[in-house]
Amino acid sequence: MRFSFAEGMTHADYYAPLAQACEAAGYTSMTIADSLIYPQESDSKYPYTDTGDREFLLGKEFIETFILCAHLFAVTEKLRLTPFVLKLPIRPPVLVAKQASSLAFLSKNRLGLGVGLSPWPEDFAALGVPWEKRGKRMDECIDILRGLTQPGDEPTFFGYQGEFFDIEPLQQCPAPTERIPLLVGGHSDAALRRAVRKGDGWMHAGGDGEELDRLLTRLAEIRKEEGDTRDDFEVHVISYDAYTLDGVKRLEDKGVTDCIVGFRVPYIKGPDTEPLETKIKHLEQYAEGIIAKVGS
C-alpha cells in the first residue's frame, strides 16, 4: 500500500513545508488540487458533498497546478505529486502535454497525472470551450497526451485527427524518460470505463464506505469486461478505513493501491485557521502509527 497526503484549500505558502514534511515522514505522494476560477454567480452544484454548495472555494488560494508542482518538485527529492484532478478538457492538450513532459523530465518521473472533467460549466465558458460533448473531448485529450508524452531517448512525431482536434505531426522535446501515469477521476460509469480503457488508474473523490464498495466492485467488473489484467493499475481512494491498520488491510484486499489521507475537512467556508505546525504534527503522527507499520 502507498499513501498520499491531501491538504487542499489552505495557505499557499504552506505547501512547500508540507511537501518536505511528507517526504521526510515516508509518504509516497502528495495530491495537488486544481481550480482555475471562481465565478461571481453560479447555479452549479458540487457533486462530491452532500449539499452541493461551492462557497467553500471562495477566497481560497489556488496556485496553478503545474506551477505549484514545479515549485514542490524543486524542494523535494523523492516525493511524487498527483494533481487531484487536473481539469483536462478545458485546457489545450498540446500545452498540457508539454507541461506534463517538462515536469516529468525535471522531477525524474515523479508526476502522477490525475485528470478529470470539471463539474463547473463556468470553467468551460471562461476558457472558451463548449460544455457539450465534454466526455468525448476528454477522450481525445487523453489520446493526445499519450501520443505526445511517449518516453524515449529520441522524441517521436505524433499527429492526431479527431472530432475536436486536428494536429499535424509534431514533436516535443525533451520527452519523459518513463511513461507518465494517467489517473482518471470521477464516479460515473463512463469515468470508470475511461480509467480502464485509457488510463493507468482511477482516483476516487470521496464519499461513504458503501458507495466506495460499489465503485470498487464496478471498477473490477469493467476491468474484467475489458480484459484488463495489469498488475500496475493504480486505485487511489479516500476512506475512513485508511486510518487503522485493519482498515488498510481491508482496502488492500479490495484492490486499493493508494490511500489518500487528510486530517481536516477542507470543505469549510472562510480561511483555513489550522496552524502549519499542527498540520505537520498530524501527518507525522499518521506516518508513525500507520505507514511505518504497514507491511512490518
Buried (B, 14 or more C-beta within 10 A) or exposed (E): BBBBBBBBBBEEEBBBBBBBBBBBBBBBBBBBBBBBBBBEEEEBEBEEBEEEEBBBBEEBBBBEBBEBBBBBBEEBEBBBBBBBBBBBBBBEBBEBBBBBBBBBBBBEBBBBBBBBBBBBBBBBBEBEBEBEEBBEBBBBBBBBBBBBBBBEEEBEEBEBEBEBBEBEEBEBEEBBEEEBBBBBBBBEEBBBBBBBEBBBBBBBBBBEEEEBEEBBEBBBEBBEEEEBEEEEBBBBBBBEBBBEEEBBEBBBEBBBBBBBBBBBEBBEEEEBEBEBEEBBEBBBEBBEEBBEEBEE
